[in-house]
Amino acid sequence: MQTNITSTASYDLLTLSGEVDLHYSPTLRENILGSLKAGKPLLVDLAQVSYIDSSGIASLVEGFQTAKSAKLGYGLLNVSSPAMQVLTLTRLDKIFALYTSTDQFETALQA
């Protein structure tokens, strides 16, 4: 897994690529919670994720719960097909805010 965090004026964009598994999920968790604890909304780009297991999903869920508690925006961007299969199986596709563009996320933050 590779990660890249880009900060904008209103939110952080965490871009993931490769496999998100037990080996890399602690890094994912650290990145997600780091942005949220700094008080910034977070958008996680999953377009280049080729595989995600339950530990990766758990990190995303923890981020969702942390953001909700802190009243911060949180969403998933361009979810890849393999990641969407897991989200659909776990019915988390109904829980997470899913976006196809950063503009959609920015609009949701302003609402």
VENURLIN-V754035 format. One record per helix or strand of 3 or more residues. SS is the DSSP state (a for helix, b for strand). FROM is the first residue (numbers start at 1). TO is the last residue. If there is no record, write none. Layout:
# VENURLIN-V754035
ss & from & to
SS & FROM & TO
SS & FROM & TO
This chain:
# VENURLIN-V754035
ss & from & to
b & 2 & 7
b & 11 & 20
a & 25 & 37
b & 41 & 52
a & 54 & 70
b & 74 & 77
a & 81 & 89
a & 92 & 94
a & 102 & 110
